[in-house]
């Protein structure tokens, strides 16, 4: 159990440390009464990524061992073809588009996070879930939820309490007051 918790802490931290910058920008872009919705959006995103990772893990368990390496080699090729055809959309653009529509903050936070951090998370979570039992996966998910709370709090403190200039999101220049 302790090893599952430590593994989950390490996995979550390694996949979410870059997400702190996005959290800081999201918190500074919202009104104070809307900021608690970021937590629920982040929880939704984590749940979706864990479920997708579990689905991929179960799918890969059905694939014959000899095919797995070749099957996984197709993924980068598909991503490269997609990049060539549709081009690259930067994280800043995705973040700005999501924050311009305040109709559903929870969904926007989840979508922003999945589009900017989803591939990294799935790349770490699938092997993690493949080597653990159902009980360990439940412990890992609970640990992820706890770590999510800590990261949201740190993002809030760094974004709001350190007074990052809210205009920085629009001008793409981060400056501390």
ABEGO torsion letter per residue (X at the ends): XAAAAAAAAAAAAAAAAAAAAAAAAAAAABBAAAAAAAAAAAAAAAAAAAAAAAAAAAAAAABBAAAAAAAAAAAAAAAAAAAAAAEBBBAAAAAAAAAABAABAAAAAAAAAAAAAAAAAAAAAAAAAAABBAAAAAAAAAAAAAAAAAAAAAAAAAAAAAGBBAAAAAAGBBBBX
